[in-house]
Amino acid sequence: MKFGERLRALREDNDEKQKDIADLIFVSNKVISDYERGLHFPRDERVIIMLAQHFNVSIDYLFGLTDIKNAAESNVFIFKYYSLPPETRCAAEDFVDFLYKKYVEPQNDPQN
């Protein structure tokens, strides 16, 4: 998912209008529309930070670099993982690899 698609999805999930987001970052509705349609991209880091904070997501999520919305989600997993004995971590990694191959790789297969 690209930035514009993520922005639209987050805005709609919050039941907000483009005007609400425009007012938040001090731009016109057209700018938000252009962002969502992929015609423009915010170049001001303050705007990007404000959007991420407003939607309680990471900047990586906003940019489509990860599907993890915020660090708290990944921190819980990482804490639990590192709480395991080292020999058990290997089994956990193997299980995650198994799940990835079963559920994610088939979706990415161009033959499907």
GUSE-949976 format. One record per atom (N, C-alpha, C, CB): x negated, y, z; residue in one letter. Coordinates in Angstrom, 1 decimal, always signed. Glycine has a CB too. Layout:
       px       py       pz   res
        X        Y        Z     a
...
END
This chain:
       px       py       pz   res
     -0.8     -1.2     +0.0     m
     +0.0     +0.0     +0.0     m
     -0.9     +1.2     +0.0     m
     +1.0     +0.0     +1.2     m
     -0.6     +2.2     -0.8     k
     -1.3     +3.4     -0.9     k
     -0.8     +4.5     +0.1     k
     -1.3     +4.0     -2.3     k
     -1.6     +5.5     +0.3     f
     -1.3     +6.6     +1.2     f
     +0.1     +7.1     +1.1     f
     -2.3     +7.7     +1.1     f
     +0.6     +7.4     -0.1     g
     +1.9     +8.0     -0.3     g
     +3.0     +7.0     +0.1     g
     +2.1     +8.4     -1.7     g
     +2.8     +5.7     -0.2     e
     +3.8     +4.7     +0.1     e
     +3.8     +4.5     +1.6     e
     +3.4     +3.4     -0.6     e
     +2.7     +4.6     +2.3     r
     +2.7     +4.4     +3.7     r
     +3.3     +5.6     +4.4     r
     +1.2     +4.3     +4.3     r
     +3.0     +6.8     +3.9     l
     +3.6     +8.0     +4.4     l
     +5.2     +8.0     +4.3     l
     +3.1     +9.3     +3.7     l
     +5.6     +7.6     +3.2     r
     +7.1     +7.5     +3.0     r
     +7.7     +6.5     +3.9     r
     +7.5     +7.2     +1.5     r
     +7.1     +5.3     +4.0     a
     +7.6     +4.2     +4.9     a
     +7.6     +4.7     +6.3     a
     +6.8     +2.9     +4.7     a
     +6.6     +5.3     +6.8     l
     +6.5     +5.8     +8.2     l
     +7.6     +6.8     +8.4     l
     +5.1     +6.3     +8.5     l
     +7.7     +7.7     +7.5     r
     +8.7     +8.8     +7.7     r
    +10.1     +8.2     +7.7     r
     +8.6     +9.8     +6.5     r
    +10.4     +7.3     +6.8     e
    +11.7     +6.7     +6.8     e
    +12.0     +5.8     +8.1     e
    +11.9     +5.8     +5.6     e
    +10.9     +5.1     +8.5     d
    +11.1     +4.3     +9.7     d
    +11.4     +5.2    +10.9     d
     +9.8     +3.5    +10.0     d
    +10.9     +6.5    +10.9     n
    +11.2     +7.4    +12.0     n
    +12.5     +8.2    +11.7     n
    +10.0     +8.4    +12.1     n
    +13.2     +7.9    +10.7     d
    +14.4     +8.6    +10.3     d
    +14.2    +10.1    +10.2     d
    +15.5     +8.4    +11.3     d
    +13.1    +10.4     +9.5     e
    +12.7    +11.8     +9.3     e
    +12.8    +12.2     +7.9     e
    +11.3    +12.1     +9.8     e
    +13.1    +13.5     +7.6     k
    +13.1    +14.0     +6.3     k
    +11.8    +14.6     +5.9     k
    +14.3    +15.1     +6.1     k
    +11.6    +14.7     +4.6     q
    +10.3    +15.3     +4.1     q
    +10.1    +16.7     +4.8     q
    +10.4    +15.5     +2.6     q
    +11.2    +17.4     +5.0     k
    +11.1    +18.8     +5.6     k
    +10.6    +18.7     +7.0     k
    +12.5    +19.5     +5.6     k
    +10.9    +17.6     +7.7     d
    +10.4    +17.5     +9.1     d
     +8.9    +17.3     +9.1     d
    +11.0    +16.2     +9.8     d
     +8.4    +16.5     +8.2     i
     +6.9    +16.3     +8.1     i
     +6.3    +17.6     +7.5     i
     +6.6    +15.1     +7.1     i
     +6.9    +18.2     +6.6     a
     +6.4    +19.5     +6.0     a
     +6.2    +20.5     +7.1     a
     +7.3    +20.0     +4.9     a
     +7.2    +20.7     +8.0     d
     +7.2    +21.6     +9.1     d
     +6.1    +21.3    +10.1     d
     +8.5    +21.7     +9.8     d
     +5.9    +20.0    +10.3     l
     +4.8    +19.5    +11.2     l
     +3.4    +19.9    +10.8     l
     +4.9    +18.0    +11.3     l
     +3.2    +19.8     +9.5     i
     +1.8    +20.1     +9.0     i
     +1.7    +21.5     +8.3     i
     +1.3    +19.0     +8.1     i
     +2.8    +22.3     +8.3     f
     +2.8    +23.6     +7.8     f
     +2.6    +23.7     +6.3     f
     +1.8    +24.4     +8.5     f
     +3.4    +22.8     +5.6     v
     +3.3    +22.8     +4.1     v
     +4.8    +22.8     +3.6     v
     +2.5    +21.6     +3.5     v
     +4.9    +22.9     +2.3     s
     +6.3    +22.9     +1.7     s
     +6.8    +21.4     +1.6     s
     +6.3    +23.6     +0.4     s
     +8.1    +21.3     +1.4     n
     +8.7    +20.0     +1.1     n
     +8.0    +19.4     -0.1     n
    +10.2    +20.1     +1.0     n
     +7.8    +20.2     -1.1     k
     +7.2    +19.7     -2.4     k
     +5.8    +19.0     -2.2     k
     +7.0    +20.9     -3.4     k
     +5.0    +19.6     -1.3     v
     +3.7    +19.0     -1.0     v
     +3.9    +17.5     -0.4     v
     +2.9    +19.8     +0.1     v
     +4.9    +17.4     +0.5     i
     +5.2    +16.0     +1.0     i
     +5.7    +15.1     -0.1     i
     +6.2    +16.1     +2.2     i
     +6.5    +15.6     -0.9     s
     +7.0    +14.8     -2.0     s
     +5.9    +14.4     -2.9     s
     +8.1    +15.6     -2.8     s
     +5.0    +15.3     -3.2     d
     +3.8    +15.0     -4.1     d
     +2.9    +14.0     -3.4     d
     +3.0    +16.3     -4.4     d
     +2.7    +14.1     -2.1     y
     +1.9    +13.1     -1.4     y
     +2.6    +11.7     -1.5     y
     +1.8    +13.4     +0.2     y
     +3.9    +11.6     -1.3     e
     +4.6    +10.4     -1.3     e
     +4.6     +9.8     -2.7     e
     +6.0    +10.5     -0.8     e
     +4.6    +10.6     -3.8     r
     +4.6    +10.1     -5.1     r
     +3.2     +9.8     -5.6     r
     +5.3    +11.1     -6.0     r
     +2.2    +10.1     -4.8     g
     +0.8     +9.9     -5.2     g
     +0.2    +10.9     -6.1     g
     +0.7     +8.5     -5.9     g
     +0.9    +12.1     -6.2     l
     +0.4    +13.1     -7.1     l
     -0.7    +13.9     -6.4     l
     +1.5    +14.0     -7.5     l
     -0.7    +14.1     -5.1     h
     -1.7    +14.8     -4.4     h
     -2.0    +14.0     -3.1     h
     -1.2    +16.2     -4.0     h
     -3.1    +14.4     -2.5     f
     -3.6    +13.7     -1.3     f
     -4.1    +14.8     -0.3     f
     -4.7    +12.7     -1.6     f
     -3.8    +14.7     +1.0     p
     -4.3    +15.8     +1.9     p
     -5.8    +15.7     +1.9     p
     -3.7    +15.6     +3.3     p
     -6.4    +16.9     +1.8     r
     -7.8    +17.0     +1.8     r
     -8.3    +17.6     +3.2     r
     -8.4    +17.9     +0.7     r
     -7.4    +18.1     +3.9     d
     -7.8    +18.7     +5.2     d
     -7.7    +17.6     +6.3     d
     -6.8    +19.9     +5.6     d
     -8.8    +17.4     +7.0     e
     -8.8    +16.3     +8.0     e
     -7.9    +16.6     +9.1     e
    -10.3    +16.2     +8.5     e
     -7.6    +17.9     +9.4     r
     -6.6    +18.2    +10.5     r
     -5.2    +17.6    +10.1     r
     -6.6    +19.7    +10.7     r
     -4.9    +17.8     +8.8     v
     -3.6    +17.3     +8.4     v
     -3.5    +15.7     +8.5     v
     -3.3    +17.7     +6.9     v
     -4.6    +15.1     +8.1     i
     -4.6    +13.6     +8.2     i
     -4.5    +13.2     +9.6     i
     -5.9    +13.1     +7.5     i
     -5.2    +13.8    +10.5     i
     -5.2    +13.5    +11.9     i
     -3.8    +13.7    +12.5     i
     -6.3    +14.3    +12.7     i
     -3.2    +14.9    +12.2     m
     -1.9    +15.2    +12.7     m
     -0.8    +14.1    +12.2     m
     -1.4    +16.6    +12.2     m
     -0.9    +13.7    +11.0     l
     +0.0    +12.7    +10.5     l
     -0.2    +11.4    +11.2     l
     -0.2    +12.4     +9.0     l
     -1.5    +11.0    +11.4     a
     -1.8     +9.7    +12.1     a
     -1.2     +9.8    +13.6     a
     -3.3     +9.4    +12.1     a
     -1.5    +10.9    +14.2     q
     -1.0    +11.1    +15.6     q
     +0.5    +11.1    +15.7     q
     -1.6    +12.3    +16.2     q
     +1.1    +11.8    +14.8     h
     +2.6    +11.9    +14.8     h
     +3.2    +10.5    +14.6     h
     +3.0    +12.8    +13.6     h
     +2.7     +9.7    +13.8     f
     +3.3     +8.4    +13.5     f
     +2.7     +7.3    +14.4     f
     +3.1     +8.0    +12.1     f
     +1.7     +7.7    +15.3     n
     +1.1     +6.7    +16.2     n
     +0.4     +5.6    +15.4     n
     +2.0     +6.2    +17.2     n
     -0.3     +5.9    +14.4     v
     -1.0     +4.9    +13.6     v
     -2.5     +5.3    +13.4     v
     -0.3     +4.7    +12.2     v
     -3.3     +4.4    +13.1     s
     -4.7     +4.7    +12.8     s
     -4.8     +5.4    +11.4     s
     -5.6     +3.5    +12.9     s
     -5.9     +6.1    +11.2     i
     -6.1     +6.7     +9.9     i
     -6.3     +5.6     +8.9     i
     -7.3     +7.7     +9.9     i
     -7.0     +4.5     +9.3     d
     -7.2     +3.4     +8.4     d
     -5.9     +2.8     +7.9     d
     -8.0     +2.2     +9.1     d
     -4.9     +2.7     +8.8     y
     -3.6     +2.2     +8.4     y
     -2.9     +3.2     +7.4     y
     -2.7     +2.0     +9.7     y
     -3.0     +4.5     +7.7     l
     -2.4     +5.5     +6.9     l
     -3.0     +5.4     +5.5     l
     -2.6     +6.9     +7.5     l
     -4.3     +5.1     +5.4     f
     -4.9     +5.1     +4.1     f
     -4.8     +3.7     +3.4     f
     -6.4     +5.4     +4.2     f
     -4.2     +2.8     +4.1     g
     -4.0     +1.4     +3.5     g
     -5.2     +0.5     +3.6     g
     -3.6     +1.6     +2.1     g
     -6.1     +0.9     +4.5     l
     -7.3     +0.1     +4.6     l
     -7.1     -1.1     +5.6     l
     -8.5     +0.9     +5.2     l
     -6.0     -1.1     +6.3     t
     -5.7     -2.2     +7.2     t
     -4.2     -2.2     +7.4     t
     -6.4     -2.0     +8.6     t
     -3.7     -3.3     +7.8     d
     -2.3     -3.4     +8.1     d
     -2.0     -3.3     +9.6     d
     -1.7     -4.8     +7.6     d
     -3.0     -3.1    +10.4     i
     -2.9     -2.9    +11.8     i
     -2.6     -1.4    +12.1     i
     -4.2     -3.3    +12.6     i
     -1.4     -1.2    +12.6     k
     -0.9     +0.2    +12.7     k
     -1.8     +1.0    +13.7     k
     +0.5     +0.2    +13.2     k
     -2.1     +0.5    +14.8     n
     -2.9     +1.3    +15.7     n
     -3.9     +0.4    +16.5     n
     -2.0     +2.0    +16.7     n
     -4.9     +1.0    +17.1     a
     -6.0     +0.3    +17.7     a
     -5.5     -0.5    +18.9     a
     -7.0     +1.3    +18.2     a
     -4.4     -0.1    +19.6     a
     -3.9     -0.9    +20.7     a
     -3.6     -2.3    +20.3     a
     -2.7     -0.2    +21.3     a
     -3.0     -2.5    +19.1     e
     -2.6     -3.8    +18.7     e
     -3.9     -4.7    +18.5     e
     -1.9     -3.7    +17.3     e
     -4.9     -4.1    +17.9     s
     -6.1     -4.9    +17.7     s
     -6.9     -5.1    +19.0     s
     -7.0     -4.3    +16.6     s
     -6.9     -4.1    +19.9     n
     -7.6     -4.2    +21.1     n
     -7.2     -5.3    +22.0     n
     -7.5     -2.9    +21.9     n
     -5.9     -5.6    +22.0     v
     -5.3     -6.7    +22.8     v
     -5.9     -8.0    +22.3     v
     -3.8     -6.7    +22.8     v
     -5.9     -8.2    +21.0     f
     -6.4     -9.4    +20.4     f
     -7.9     -9.5    +20.7     f
     -6.1     -9.4    +18.9     f
     -8.6     -8.5    +20.5     i
    -10.1     -8.5    +20.7     i
    -10.4     -8.8    +22.1     i
    -10.7     -7.2    +20.3     i
     -9.7     -8.2    +23.1     f
     -9.9     -8.5    +24.5     f
     -9.7     -9.9    +24.8     f
     -9.0     -7.6    +25.4     f
     -8.6    -10.5    +24.3     k
     -8.3    -11.9    +24.6     k
     -9.3    -12.8    +23.9     k
     -6.9    -12.3    +24.0     k
     -9.7    -12.5    +22.7     y
    -10.8    -13.3    +22.0     y
    -12.1    -13.3    +22.8     y
    -11.0    -12.7    +20.6     y
    -12.5    -12.1    +23.3     y
    -13.8    -12.1    +24.0     y
    -13.7    -12.6    +25.4     y
    -14.3    -10.7    +24.0     y
    -12.5    -12.8    +25.9     s
    -12.3    -13.4    +27.2     s
    -12.4    -14.9    +27.2     s
    -10.9    -13.0    +27.8     s
    -12.4    -15.5    +26.0     l
    -12.5    -16.9    +25.8     l
    -14.0    -17.3    +26.0     l
    -12.0    -17.4    +24.4     l
    -14.2    -18.6    +26.5     p
    -15.6    -19.1    +26.5     p
    -16.1    -19.1    +25.1     p
    -15.6    -20.5    +27.2     p
    -17.4    -18.9    +24.9     p
    -18.0    -18.9    +23.5     p
    -17.6    -20.1    +22.7     p
    -19.5    -18.8    +23.6     p
    -17.6    -21.3    +23.3     e
    -17.3    -22.5    +22.5     e
    -15.8    -22.5    +22.0     e
    -17.6    -23.8    +23.3     e
    -15.0    -21.9    +22.7     t
    -13.6    -21.8    +22.4     t
    -13.3    -20.7    +21.3     t
    -12.7    -21.5    +23.6     t
    -14.2    -19.7    +21.2     r
    -14.1    -18.7    +20.2     r
    -14.2    -19.3    +18.8     r
    -15.1    -17.6    +20.4     r
    -15.1    -20.3    +18.7     c
    -15.2    -20.9    +17.4     c
    -13.9    -21.6    +17.0     c
    -16.4    -22.0    +17.5     c
    -13.3    -22.3    +17.9     a
    -12.0    -22.9    +17.6     a
    -11.0    -21.9    +17.2     a
    -11.5    -23.8    +18.8     a
    -11.0    -20.7    +17.9     a
    -10.0    -19.7    +17.6     a
    -10.3    -19.1    +16.2     a
    -10.1    -18.5    +18.6     a
    -11.5    -18.9    +15.8     e
    -11.9    -18.5    +14.5     e
    -11.4    -19.5    +13.4     e
    -13.4    -18.2    +14.4     e
    -11.6    -20.7    +13.7     d
    -11.2    -21.8    +12.7     d
     -9.7    -21.7    +12.6     d
    -11.6    -23.2    +13.2     d
     -9.0    -21.6    +13.7     f
     -7.5    -21.5    +13.6     f
     -7.0    -20.3    +12.8     f
     -6.9    -21.5    +15.0     f
     -7.6    -19.1    +13.0     v
     -7.3    -17.9    +12.3     v
     -7.6    -18.1    +10.8     v
     -8.1    -16.7    +12.8     v
     -8.7    -18.7    +10.5     d
     -9.0    -19.0     +9.1     d
     -8.0    -19.9     +8.5     d
    -10.4    -19.7     +9.0     d
     -7.6    -21.0     +9.2     f
     -6.5    -21.9     +8.7     f
     -5.2    -21.1     +8.4     f
     -6.3    -23.0     +9.8     f
     -4.8    -20.3     +9.4     l
     -3.6    -19.5     +9.2     l
     -3.7    -18.5     +8.0     l
     -3.2    -18.7    +10.4     l
     -4.9    -17.9     +7.8     y
     -5.1    -17.0     +6.7     y
     -5.0    -17.7     +5.4     y
     -6.5    -16.3     +6.8     y
     -5.6    -18.9     +5.3     k
     -5.6    -19.7     +4.1     k
     -4.1    -20.2     +3.8     k
     -6.5    -20.9     +4.1     k
     -3.4    -20.5     +4.8     k
     -2.1    -21.0     +4.6     k
     -1.1    -19.9     +4.2     k
     -1.6    -21.7     +5.9     k
     -1.2    -18.7     +4.9     y
     -0.1    -17.7     +4.7     y
     -0.5    -16.5     +3.8     y
     +0.3    -17.2     +6.0     y
     -1.8    -16.1     +3.8     v
     -2.2    -14.9     +3.1     v
     -2.7    -15.2     +1.7     v
     -3.3    -14.2     +3.9     v
     -3.7    -16.2     +1.6     e
     -4.3    -16.5     +0.3     e
     -3.3    -16.9     -0.7     e
     -5.3    -17.6     +0.5     e
     -2.2    -17.7     -0.4     p
     -1.2    -18.0     -1.5     p
     -0.5    -16.7     -2.0     p
     -0.2    -18.9     -1.0     p
     -0.3    -15.7     -1.2     q
     +0.3    -14.5     -1.7     q
     -0.6    -13.7     -2.6     q
     +0.7    -13.6     -0.5     q
     -1.9    -13.9     -2.4     n
     -2.8    -13.1     -3.2     n
     -3.3    -13.9     -4.5     n
     -4.1    -12.8     -2.4     n
     -2.8    -15.1     -4.6     d
     -3.1    -15.9     -5.8     d
     -2.4    -15.4     -7.0     d
     -2.8    -17.4     -5.5     d
     -3.1    -15.0     -8.0     p
     -2.5    -14.5     -9.2     p
     -1.6    -15.5    -10.0     p
     -3.5    -13.9    -10.2     p
     -1.8    -16.8     -9.7     q
     -1.0    -17.8    -10.4     q
     +0.4    -17.9     -9.7     q
     -1.7    -19.1    -10.3     q
     +0.6    -17.4     -8.5     n
     +1.9    -17.5     -7.8     n
     +2.8    -16.3     -8.3     n
     +1.7    -17.4     -6.3     n
END
